[in-house]
Every structure is written in C-alpha cells, then in structure tokens.
Amino acid sequence: MKIDFDKTMHKLQFQATKLLGDRTRLSKLTKKAMDMVTEKHQFSEIKEDVLLSLHLIWDWSRGNYKGVSKKSLLMIAGSILYLLNPFDLIPDFILGIGFLDDVTIFLSLIHRISDELNKYRHWRQGYYYE
C-alpha cells in the first residue's frame, strides 16, 4: 500500500483551510484526534510525536503559540481530517489494519514538519516549565 501524502493533503487543502479559520471547531476536532491516538495501539511507536503535532495546533488555535508556518498548520489540519474520516483509504472499522493508512499519513507529517516539531518542543518546555 502506497499513500501519496502530497496528493492526500492537496485533496484536503480546502477543508483544512476552512478548519483553520474556525478555531472552535479545530479545537474540538484536535481533542477528538488526541483521544483517538491515545487509545489506538497502532500509534504506539509514533504516539509522542503525533500528540506533539496535535498539541502544536491546539496551542496555535488558542493563540498560545505563533511560531509555526501556515503550510505546517495545513498539513496538521489535513492529517486530523484524514484521521477522523472513518472511510479513508483503509476504512477504520477493518480490525487490525484500519488505522495503518492513518499512521502512514502521520509518519509522513512528522517527517515533513520535524523542524517545526523540534522548535515547538523547545518552546513548550520553556512555556510549561519556567
């Protein structure tokens, strides 16, 4: 199975842009995605980085964090939309493999925004621990 991250994000770009414009809805969907990632064992290997990306957009939506590019925000929002769609490439209700495509999307996301995640990680350590 090969998932084209760029093609997937391009398809979700309009919805992701709209989601970034509605910070209340973005917060709700981000919280829902956090809960889903926390309870699904398929994310165990990348859970920390996935949750970090979700916290990044959560802090941005609340106005706490501003040091992120719009491109990264769009990719995170698109990844959230993909995760929460139960009928994506591999429907989530297929036991055992239903979340493999979601994990693949987030692996690609983490790879593409690793510098942004590291910058946010450092900001977060200073913000929450000073």
Beta strands, then each sheet from edge to edge (+ up, - down):
end
